[in-house]
Amino acid sequence: MITTIPLIETIPMLECKSPDTELKKSRTVTVTALPRDEVESPVLPEISGAHQSDDEVTLQGDDKRVPIFLLIGVGPFARRSYLPRLKTHEASGRAVLAAAIDLEGNRVDLEKYRQSTCPTTEFIYLAPFTAEMPDTVASELTSLVHRLRISCVIVSTEPLAHVAYAQWALGLGLHIVMDKPVSTREWVVSDVDEAKGIADDFSTLVTAYKELQKQKSTLFLVNSHRRYHAGFQEATQKIRDVQEITGCPVTSIYTAHCDGQWRLPTEILDLNYHGYNKGYGKVSHSGYHGIDMVYQFLRAGIGKKKQPDRVDIVSNFVQPHGAFFQLDEEDHKKLFGEKAYSEACRYTAEELYEKTRDFGEIDASIQLAFYYDNAVVALAHLDLMHTGFGCRSWIQPSTDLYKGNGRARQEMHEIKSGPLQAVIIDSRQASDKHDIIRPDHSDLGGNGHFDLKVFRNAELLGEKNVMSVTKLQDMVESKGQDYHGYSKSIKYAALDEAMEYMEGNKEAKDLISSLPDHEIPAHLMSGIYLSHGRRRLGLDPTVSLDLTFENGSGRASFSFDPRGHR
């Protein structure tokens, strides 16, 4: 599962006299290094109460200094979120972005970006790997951590590499902010062992993290950014209020998310970013947000007495073969023109069918049944889709596959608390121009549209209003915040929370998205892939998880070996 590029000779940008930055030809890493006096942090102010221990002096430099960051992965998301925010913190003297890591294949484009955006940040370029970090890479990056006194790493790679980088960082006692999901695996859609491996990956990381906490206090945040979103926080509070007043838990959840990502057949084979050609798809892309929010909604309605003890998972996927049925070759020619489509499509229908047999899911429909003592007590349904309304009308893919290429988000959640309350979140965009601010920004179809609708049994609850509708804009502006930049600020909210913790202004128990609290979402994700894999093997697609809840957080484990092994 490890892919290695042929060894590359180091070509430093400028002469670097520090011996620990010189790499030999036999290394599997290649570094673009600036002189140390340009990249090493200056004398930095102390932070009173910062969460660091004495052993960090030798590992990360002097105690109680401002956080020094290593950004791992300089992709589209990082360039729109982490990097601008880190530069803001640098300008105010609160942080230092000392180094960044990306793949050797991206060197040319990223060097232009580095020179224009962060010229004093040291960039390191690596050969790609996924399952394990090569020893030579680990050695070189560990030297980098010592030399630059790194205190926090941000892992913003594709999820296949999350575990390798996180394990390495935990071994050095570093703070970690990592993108969602916790992990995924190649060919997870077709291999039940790999599907089970997602849960195993979580267990590996959380065990290592808890062991580290016995020696020193560090943070490990998963950037599941809807947890930080004012609208979702208000929705969970409404659920919590009804539970505390009446004792009624959440009884049903419907979650739907579609981003309108439309990949033409050739692109399904050739495009890697948010792609399908490594055997995973929507569930491992933005789908994790929906899974995590189901957990958040369910947990908000849990009291001391009413806690589900099991969940059964059944999933169905649309893979490329299904997408080729929905829009076949003739359909594409009608939409784009026969000549244009024929020139753009590099594969025959037979080649497409054969090559994409085990490709990842484009759309997923998931049913969850929550039990207590073998009685169903709550139902949840998730529709996690790439296929749906979008704005793409062109044949060649855009260079911006993250926010461009016609993507327009359509998202809805409906959470019922028995006969007492229905909470509805409705957020629908009608444009793929996400950075344009229009007068109708918060209205239906606007880039910032987000309505929170609440229906309550007012007479029974002793309230005046049966229905209320609140715009996210009103929630945000009531707190004195800028609404037009709110969607961007949420993307780096986990980074801001990490800063609060490292500066001593937030306790570990108050962290919103700490790794240990992702046990149920990570196991649900594993179970979703396992259900699909079991169906492929001719087995009952139902996968069961045993659940427990303690101190507001959930635990999960498989009720039986879900892989069907005998």
VMD Tcl script that draws the C-alpha trace (Angstrom):
set ca {
  {0.00 0.00 0.00}
  {3.07 2.28 0.07}
  {3.92 4.06 -3.17}
  {7.49 5.30 -3.54}
  {8.82 7.70 -6.16}
  {12.43 7.21 -7.36}
  {14.93 8.97 -5.16}
  {15.42 12.65 -5.95}
  {18.56 14.72 -5.51}
  {18.19 17.77 -3.32}
  {18.30 21.11 -5.13}
  {18.32 23.86 -2.48}
  {17.04 27.28 -3.43}
  {19.94 28.98 -1.70}
  {23.13 27.78 -0.11}
  {22.33 26.23 3.25}
  {25.32 25.79 5.55}
  {23.45 24.09 8.34}
  {24.48 20.40 8.20}
  {21.12 19.14 9.36}
  {19.41 20.57 6.27}
  {21.73 18.97 3.73}
  {20.29 15.78 2.25}
  {22.14 13.04 0.44}
  {21.09 11.60 -2.90}
  {19.91 8.41 -1.20}
  {17.18 10.20 0.72}
  {13.54 9.70 -0.24}
  {12.82 13.30 0.68}
  {13.85 16.49 -1.02}
  {14.00 19.84 0.71}
  {13.85 23.34 -0.64}
  {15.67 25.12 2.15}
  {16.20 28.76 2.97}
  {19.10 29.89 5.16}
  {18.38 29.33 8.82}
  {18.46 33.01 9.66}
  {15.48 33.46 7.33}
  {13.33 30.59 8.57}
  {14.23 30.14 12.22}
  {11.86 31.98 14.51}
  {13.05 35.09 16.33}
  {13.05 35.52 20.09}
  {9.38 35.07 20.86}
  {7.24 36.38 23.70}
  {6.20 34.07 26.48}
  {2.61 32.99 26.96}
  {1.50 32.65 30.54}
  {-0.37 29.47 31.33}
  {0.50 27.77 28.04}
  {-0.08 24.00 27.93}
  {3.49 22.77 27.67}
  {5.62 20.62 29.90}
  {9.30 20.68 30.80}
  {10.28 17.96 28.32}
  {9.28 20.25 25.46}
  {12.38 22.36 26.08}
  {14.67 19.87 24.34}
  {12.12 18.80 21.75}
  {10.57 22.07 20.72}
  {12.80 24.84 22.03}
  {12.31 27.16 24.98}
  {9.24 26.64 27.14}
  {6.15 28.85 26.84}
  {6.90 30.34 23.45}
  {4.30 31.16 20.85}
  {3.21 28.11 18.83}
  {5.48 27.19 15.93}
  {3.58 25.38 13.18}
  {4.40 22.77 10.57}
  {1.73 22.58 7.86}
  {1.55 19.15 6.22}
  {-0.31 19.45 2.93}
  {-0.60 22.72 1.01}
  {-3.66 21.82 -1.04}
  {-6.71 23.89 -2.01}
  {-8.32 23.66 1.44}
  {-5.15 24.64 3.31}
  {-4.54 27.58 0.99}
  {-8.07 28.89 1.61}
  {-8.13 28.31 5.36}
  {-5.05 27.41 7.41}
  {-2.45 29.44 5.55}
  {-4.29 32.80 5.54}
  {-5.17 32.35 9.20}
  {-1.63 31.43 10.18}
  {-0.32 34.48 8.33}
  {-2.77 36.61 10.31}
  {-1.55 35.08 13.58}
  {2.06 35.62 12.48}
  {1.40 39.29 11.79}
  {0.00 39.73 15.30}
  {2.91 37.88 16.91}
  {0.79 34.94 18.06}
  {2.26 32.17 15.88}
  {5.01 31.21 13.44}
  {4.52 29.11 10.31}
  {8.02 27.69 10.17}
  {7.64 24.98 7.55}
  {5.25 23.30 5.14}
  {5.27 19.90 3.45}
  {3.81 18.75 0.16}
  {4.47 16.27 -2.64}
  {7.40 16.55 -5.02}
  {5.01 16.55 -7.97}
  {3.57 19.88 -6.79}
  {6.94 21.61 -6.40}
  {6.77 23.94 -9.41}
  {3.33 25.36 -8.63}
  {3.96 25.60 -4.90}
  {7.29 27.38 -5.26}
  {5.48 30.19 -7.06}
  {2.88 30.21 -4.30}
  {5.52 30.16 -1.53}
  {7.46 33.06 -2.98}
  {4.36 35.23 -3.25}
  {2.62 34.22 -0.02}
  {5.04 32.92 2.61}
  {8.65 33.46 1.42}
  {10.23 32.86 4.83}
  {8.48 29.51 5.33}
  {10.65 26.47 4.61}
  {8.98 24.11 2.11}
  {9.78 20.40 2.04}
  {8.80 18.15 -0.87}
  {8.31 14.40 -0.37}
  {7.68 11.29 -2.39}
  {4.08 10.12 -1.76}
  {3.27 7.45 0.82}
  {0.08 6.35 2.56}
  {0.01 3.46 5.03}
  {3.39 3.95 6.70}
  {5.94 6.74 6.84}
  {9.30 5.60 5.44}
  {12.11 5.65 8.01}
  {14.16 8.13 5.99}
  {11.22 10.54 5.85}
  {10.54 10.16 9.57}
  {14.19 10.85 10.37}
  {14.34 13.96 8.19}
  {11.06 15.38 9.49}
  {12.06 14.69 13.09}
  {15.26 16.66 12.52}
  {13.13 19.45 11.09}
  {10.97 19.49 14.22}
  {14.02 19.76 16.47}
  {15.73 22.41 14.36}
  {12.72 24.68 13.94}
  {11.28 23.93 17.41}
  {7.91 22.89 15.98}
  {5.15 22.66 18.60}
  {2.05 21.97 16.47}
  {1.45 20.16 13.19}
  {-1.55 20.66 10.91}
  {-2.30 17.55 8.85}
  {-4.14 18.61 5.69}
  {-3.21 15.79 3.32}
  {-5.51 13.36 1.58}
  {-7.00 11.12 4.31}
  {-4.97 8.09 3.20}
  {-1.91 9.69 4.82}
  {-3.55 11.01 7.99}
  {-2.65 8.09 10.24}
  {1.02 7.96 9.22}
  {1.58 11.65 9.91}
  {-0.48 11.62 13.11}
  {1.40 8.62 14.53}
  {4.71 10.31 13.79}
  {3.57 13.57 15.44}
  {2.22 11.74 18.49}
  {5.57 10.02 18.87}
  {7.20 13.44 19.17}
  {4.63 14.76 21.65}
  {3.36 17.46 19.30}
  {0.00 19.18 19.24}
  {-2.08 18.11 16.23}
  {-4.85 19.67 14.15}
  {-6.02 17.24 11.46}
  {-8.58 17.43 8.68}
  {-11.59 15.14 8.69}
  {-12.08 12.22 8.33}
  {-9.75 10.57 10.81}
  {-8.71 8.15 8.06}
  {-9.75 6.18 5.02}
  {-8.18 3.31 3.09}
  {-7.48 2.52 -0.55}
  {-10.13 0.20 -2.05}
  {-12.19 0.46 1.12}
  {-15.30 0.21 -1.05}
  {-14.42 -3.32 -2.18}
  {-12.32 -4.81 0.65}
  {-13.96 -5.52 4.01}
  {-10.58 -5.74 5.75}
  {-9.78 -2.20 4.64}
  {-13.26 -1.06 5.69}
  {-12.71 -2.49 9.16}
  {-9.32 -0.77 9.08}
  {-10.94 2.67 9.39}
  {-12.13 1.77 12.89}
  {-8.75 0.17 13.64}
  {-6.99 3.36 12.56}
  {-9.04 5.38 15.02}
  {-8.28 2.94 17.83}
  {-4.56 3.08 17.05}
  {-4.48 6.88 17.17}
  {-6.69 7.36 20.21}
  {-4.72 4.75 22.19}
  {-1.45 6.50 21.35}
  {-2.95 9.88 22.19}
  {-4.22 8.72 25.58}
  {-0.83 7.19 26.38}
  {0.83 10.50 25.54}
  {-1.52 12.34 27.90}
  {-0.07 10.32 30.79}
  {3.24 12.09 30.13}
  {2.17 15.56 28.98}
  {-0.92 17.52 28.02}
  {-1.38 17.96 24.27}
  {-4.30 18.52 21.94}
  {-5.44 16.47 18.97}
  {-8.27 18.19 17.12}
  {-10.18 16.83 14.13}
  {-11.35 19.70 11.93}
  {-14.98 18.67 11.57}
  {-15.94 22.30 11.22}
  {-19.73 22.05 11.52}
  {-19.12 21.49 15.23}
  {-17.91 25.11 15.39}
  {-20.76 26.53 13.27}
  {-23.15 28.87 15.12}
  {-26.18 27.51 13.25}
  {-25.44 23.88 14.08}
  {-24.59 24.81 17.67}
  {-27.95 26.59 18.01}
  {-29.75 23.56 16.56}
  {-28.12 21.17 19.03}
  {-28.99 23.56 21.87}
  {-32.67 23.46 20.86}
  {-32.52 19.66 21.01}
  {-30.79 19.78 24.38}
  {-33.38 22.21 25.77}
  {-36.31 19.92 24.97}
  {-34.50 16.91 26.42}
  {-33.76 18.73 29.66}
  {-37.32 20.07 29.99}
  {-39.26 16.97 28.96}
  {-36.86 14.01 29.01}
  {-37.63 13.32 25.33}
  {-34.59 12.26 23.29}
  {-34.05 12.60 19.57}
  {-36.38 10.15 17.83}
  {-35.46 10.63 14.16}
  {-32.85 12.38 12.02}
  {-32.75 13.03 8.29}
  {-29.51 14.40 6.85}
  {-28.92 15.26 3.20}
  {-25.80 16.77 1.67}
  {-25.09 17.28 -2.01}
  {-22.28 19.40 -3.44}
  {-23.11 19.01 -7.14}
  {-19.68 17.63 -8.03}
  {-20.03 16.32 -11.58}
  {-17.13 14.34 -12.98}
  {-17.30 13.29 -16.63}
  {-16.40 9.63 -17.33}
  {-12.76 10.26 -18.28}
  {-12.33 12.43 -15.17}
  {-13.60 9.61 -12.96}
  {-10.52 7.68 -14.02}
  {-7.99 10.49 -14.24}
  {-8.72 13.07 -11.52}
  {-7.29 12.35 -8.07}
  {-8.59 15.31 -6.03}
  {-11.84 14.29 -4.30}
  {-11.77 11.38 -6.73}
  {-12.91 7.79 -6.91}
  {-9.92 6.07 -8.51}
  {-8.42 4.88 -5.22}
  {-11.49 2.97 -4.11}
  {-13.20 5.52 -1.88}
  {-15.51 8.48 -2.51}
  {-18.25 10.66 -1.06}
  {-18.33 9.09 2.41}
  {-14.60 9.81 2.76}
  {-14.96 13.26 1.20}
  {-17.55 15.64 2.63}
  {-19.76 12.76 3.76}
  {-18.02 12.62 7.13}
  {-19.64 15.95 8.04}
  {-23.09 14.38 7.82}
  {-22.03 11.33 9.82}
  {-20.54 13.53 12.53}
  {-23.62 15.74 12.72}
  {-25.91 12.73 13.19}
  {-23.76 11.90 16.21}
  {-23.93 15.50 17.43}
  {-27.72 15.68 17.10}
  {-28.26 12.29 18.74}
  {-25.92 13.10 21.61}
  {-27.62 16.44 22.27}
  {-30.84 14.56 23.07}
  {-29.28 11.97 25.37}
  {-29.99 12.15 29.08}
  {-28.68 10.06 31.96}
  {-31.37 7.39 31.60}
  {-32.17 7.27 27.88}
  {-29.08 6.16 25.99}
  {-29.07 3.82 22.98}
  {-26.86 0.76 23.40}
  {-26.62 -0.36 19.77}
  {-26.89 0.88 16.20}
  {-27.51 -1.18 13.07}
  {-26.04 0.19 9.84}
  {-27.19 -0.54 6.28}
  {-25.74 1.33 3.29}
  {-26.20 1.47 -0.47}
  {-23.75 3.09 -2.90}
  {-23.92 4.42 -6.44}
  {-20.52 3.72 -8.00}
  {-19.29 4.74 -11.48}
  {-21.11 1.85 -13.19}
  {-24.38 3.30 -11.92}
  {-23.40 6.81 -12.98}
  {-22.65 5.56 -16.52}
  {-26.21 4.21 -16.63}
  {-27.66 7.53 -15.47}
  {-25.87 9.49 -18.20}
  {-24.39 7.32 -20.92}
  {-22.14 8.21 -23.86}
  {-25.00 9.33 -26.08}
  {-26.43 11.53 -23.31}
  {-23.08 13.27 -22.85}
  {-22.80 13.90 -26.59}
  {-26.25 15.51 -26.62}
  {-25.32 17.77 -23.70}
  {-21.85 18.87 -24.83}
  {-21.86 18.19 -28.55}
  {-20.66 15.03 -30.25}
  {-17.33 16.42 -31.43}
  {-16.41 18.12 -28.14}
  {-17.30 15.10 -26.01}
  {-15.57 12.61 -28.31}
  {-12.37 14.66 -28.12}
  {-12.58 14.92 -24.31}
  {-13.39 11.26 -23.61}
  {-10.21 9.19 -23.84}
  {-11.81 5.81 -23.12}
  {-14.36 3.57 -24.78}
  {-17.51 2.57 -22.91}
  {-16.04 -0.92 -22.43}
  {-12.78 0.47 -21.02}
  {-14.66 2.75 -18.64}
  {-16.75 -0.12 -17.35}
  {-13.78 -2.43 -16.83}
  {-11.40 0.10 -15.28}
  {-13.88 1.52 -12.75}
  {-15.23 -1.76 -11.36}
  {-13.91 -1.15 -7.83}
  {-13.89 2.64 -7.84}
  {-15.29 4.61 -4.93}
  {-18.84 5.68 -4.21}
  {-20.27 8.75 -5.92}
  {-23.47 8.74 -3.82}
  {-24.44 6.95 -0.61}
  {-27.74 6.26 1.12}
  {-27.47 5.05 4.71}
  {-30.00 3.82 7.25}
  {-29.22 3.79 10.97}
  {-31.46 2.14 13.57}
  {-30.60 2.93 17.20}
  {-31.64 0.39 19.82}
  {-32.05 0.11 23.54}
  {-32.51 -3.40 24.94}
  {-33.32 -4.71 21.43}
  {-36.07 -2.14 20.84}
  {-35.62 0.49 18.13}
  {-35.68 3.90 19.84}
  {-34.44 6.25 17.09}
  {-34.05 6.23 13.31}
  {-31.63 8.13 11.10}
  {-31.28 8.36 7.34}
  {-28.37 9.96 5.49}
  {-28.28 10.85 1.80}
  {-24.67 11.80 1.02}
  {-24.43 12.79 -2.62}
  {-22.11 14.23 -5.19}
  {-24.79 13.81 -7.87}
  {-27.34 16.61 -7.83}
  {-27.91 20.20 -8.82}
  {-24.76 21.94 -9.97}
  {-23.62 24.70 -12.31}
  {-21.15 22.92 -14.58}
  {-21.82 23.53 -18.28}
  {-18.31 23.07 -19.73}
  {-16.43 20.06 -21.02}
  {-12.92 20.53 -19.56}
  {-12.53 20.46 -15.76}
  {-11.70 23.66 -13.92}
  {-8.30 24.08 -12.32}
  {-10.09 24.69 -8.99}
  {-11.69 21.37 -8.13}
  {-12.35 22.39 -4.52}
  {-14.73 25.32 -4.86}
  {-14.88 25.63 -8.65}
  {-15.99 23.28 -11.42}
  {-19.69 23.95 -10.91}
  {-20.09 22.79 -7.32}
  {-23.06 24.27 -5.44}
  {-23.94 22.98 -1.98}
  {-27.46 21.82 -1.06}
  {-27.77 20.71 2.57}
  {-30.68 19.87 4.86}
  {-31.10 18.33 8.31}
  {-34.37 17.56 10.12}
  {-34.26 16.39 13.72}
  {-37.38 15.36 15.61}
  {-37.77 15.08 19.37}
  {-40.91 12.96 19.57}
  {-44.18 14.93 19.43}
  {-42.53 17.99 20.96}
  {-40.12 19.51 18.45}
  {-38.81 19.50 14.90}
  {-35.56 21.33 14.15}
  {-34.79 21.95 10.48}
  {-31.57 23.29 8.97}
  {-31.87 24.40 5.35}
  {-28.86 25.68 3.39}
  {-29.00 25.90 -0.41}
  {-26.71 27.63 -2.89}
  {-27.65 28.46 -6.48}
  {-24.17 29.50 -7.68}
  {-20.70 28.01 -7.89}
  {-19.07 31.46 -7.51}
  {-18.51 31.06 -3.79}
  {-16.30 34.09 -3.20}
  {-18.71 36.63 -4.69}
  {-20.74 38.59 -2.14}
  {-24.21 39.51 -3.42}
  {-27.01 41.54 -1.80}
  {-29.01 38.31 -1.43}
  {-26.09 36.53 0.27}
  {-28.22 35.10 3.10}
  {-31.39 34.44 1.07}
  {-32.40 31.14 -0.52}
  {-29.85 30.41 -3.25}
  {-27.27 32.85 -1.88}
  {-23.78 31.65 -1.03}
  {-24.47 32.28 2.65}
  {-28.01 30.90 2.81}
  {-28.67 29.10 6.11}
  {-32.06 29.04 7.84}
  {-32.82 27.43 11.18}
  {-36.51 26.53 11.48}
  {-37.95 25.31 14.77}
  {-41.45 23.90 15.33}
  {-42.51 23.28 18.93}
  {-45.58 21.98 20.73}
  {-45.94 25.43 22.23}
  {-49.13 24.84 24.21}
  {-47.76 21.75 25.93}
  {-44.40 23.42 26.59}
  {-45.97 26.65 27.84}
  {-44.51 28.78 25.05}
  {-46.08 31.44 22.82}
  {-44.72 30.62 19.37}
  {-45.21 27.36 17.54}
  {-42.72 28.25 14.81}
  {-39.56 30.33 14.51}
  {-37.21 30.96 11.58}
  {-33.75 32.38 12.25}
  {-31.17 33.27 9.64}
  {-27.54 32.48 10.31}
  {-26.75 36.08 9.42}
  {-28.78 37.26 12.42}
  {-27.06 34.74 14.73}
  {-23.60 35.82 13.61}
  {-24.18 39.58 13.57}
  {-25.81 39.45 17.01}
  {-22.38 38.37 18.28}
  {-20.68 41.28 16.53}
  {-19.08 39.10 13.85}
  {-18.81 39.65 10.09}
  {-21.30 37.41 8.34}
  {-19.91 37.70 4.83}
  {-16.63 36.08 5.87}
  {-18.23 33.63 8.26}
  {-18.13 30.51 6.07}
  {-14.37 30.93 5.61}
  {-13.75 31.56 9.30}
  {-15.51 28.32 10.25}
  {-13.05 26.36 8.10}
  {-10.18 27.38 10.40}
  {-12.12 27.43 13.69}
  {-10.29 24.30 14.86}
  {-6.99 26.14 14.36}
  {-8.27 29.04 16.44}
  {-9.35 26.62 19.16}
  {-5.89 25.06 19.11}
  {-4.40 28.52 19.58}
  {-6.68 29.13 22.58}
  {-5.53 25.86 24.15}
  {-1.83 26.41 23.52}
  {-2.07 29.94 24.89}
  {-3.62 28.59 28.09}
  {-7.08 30.05 27.52}
  {-8.99 26.79 27.08}
  {-8.97 23.51 28.97}
  {-8.82 20.08 27.33}
  {-12.28 19.17 28.65}
  {-13.77 22.13 26.77}
  {-12.34 21.31 23.34}
  {-15.12 21.01 20.77}
  {-13.64 18.44 18.38}
  {-11.03 16.43 20.25}
  {-9.99 13.11 18.70}
  {-11.47 10.88 21.46}
  {-14.93 12.33 20.76}
  {-14.81 11.01 17.18}
  {-15.04 7.36 18.20}
  {-18.68 6.89 17.17}
  {-18.42 8.85 13.87}
  {-15.25 6.97 12.89}
  {-16.88 3.61 13.65}
  {-20.04 4.61 11.79}
  {-17.92 5.47 8.75}
  {-16.19 2.10 9.00}
  {-19.55 0.35 9.35}
  {-20.99 2.16 6.32}
  {-18.23 0.77 4.11}
  {-18.48 -2.64 5.77}
  {-22.20 -2.84 5.04}
  {-21.55 -2.25 1.35}
  {-18.69 -4.76 1.37}
  {-20.80 -7.44 3.04}
  {-23.50 -7.04 0.40}
  {-20.88 -7.56 -2.33}
  {-19.89 -10.81 -0.61}
  {-23.50 -12.03 -0.53}
  {-23.78 -11.52 3.25}
  {-26.40 -9.73 5.33}
  {-25.46 -6.05 4.86}
  {-26.41 -5.14 8.43}
  {-23.46 -4.10 10.59}
  {-23.97 -3.60 14.33}
  {-22.10 -1.36 16.75}
  {-22.39 -1.54 20.52}
  {-22.66 1.95 22.02}
  {-22.05 3.51 25.42}
  {-22.17 7.13 26.54}
  {-20.27 8.63 29.45}
  {-19.57 12.23 30.43}
  {-21.21 13.47 27.25}
  {-19.05 11.40 24.89}
  {-19.78 8.17 23.03}
  {-17.89 4.90 22.70}
  {-18.36 2.27 20.01}
  {-17.25 -1.27 19.19}
  {-18.38 -3.88 16.69}
  {-20.91 -6.36 18.06}
  {-19.34 -9.15 15.94}
  {-16.61 -9.47 13.34}
  {-18.28 -7.51 10.54}
  {-15.97 -8.81 7.82}
  {-17.71 -12.18 7.62}
  {-14.48 -14.09 8.29}
  {-14.88 -17.54 9.76}
}
mol new
graphics top color blue
foreach p $ca { graphics top sphere $p radius 0.5 }
foreach p [lrange $ca 0 end-1] q [lrange $ca 1 end] { graphics top cylinder $p $q radius 0.2 }
display resetview
